[in-house]
């Protein structure tokens, strides 16, 4: 099977064609943001996972222009709370606008600044989350996973993009801080006693981790 053709087929048949996504991508171009949003199959998977887990409180780490935020919000309960951590204030403003536009009626909150600070703030507030999506800088993936675990309850789901980091995680010649961060993250997904995990080998590697007691 031609995997590129199969991917296009699935996108055409199953992925959400909401016009808000075209607006997100136009903003990325117009504002000169990097073109590093989640792929559409992973985006639809985020919506489904949020629905399947009946997630009331969702945390996103790394927003860019809001593509993944919109995917998450589309699957959320209207009495829920969506919290996003984003370093860049301009990106956060754009992303928040799109998440509001998509019709999610719950509480929406963007914390601007380093995600590690945001995670500390949420912990100090005693927050817990049903689903966390990690998609910020790769160097800190292990810290984001530990921070997410502190905000998770038994039964929460932690999801992350770029878990195979363009194949660099299994290429011994690669040793950048980002690659080492994702490698350590993969090791934790596998070994952490509270996690039962898998990495789906499509896109750039999409990790799912179920949080136990
Ligand atoms: N999840 C987004 C989507 O699919 O639409 C893409 C996120 S993009 C891959 C990574 C984002 O993480 C960027 O918006 C970047 O500004 C943000 N970021 C990078 N380092 C960060 C940090 N230390 N704290 C918070 N956000 C960070």
Boltz pocket constraint, residues with backbone or C-beta under 6 A from the ligand:
constraints:
  - pocket:
      binder: B
      contacts: [[A, 36], [A, 37], [A, 38], [A, 61], [A, 62], [A, 63], [A, 64], [A, 65], [A, 66], [A, 67], [A, 68], [A, 69], [A, 85], [A, 86], [A, 87], [A, 88], [A, 91], [A, 113], [A, 114], [A, 115], [A, 116], [A, 135], [A, 136], [A, 137]]
      max_distance: 6.0
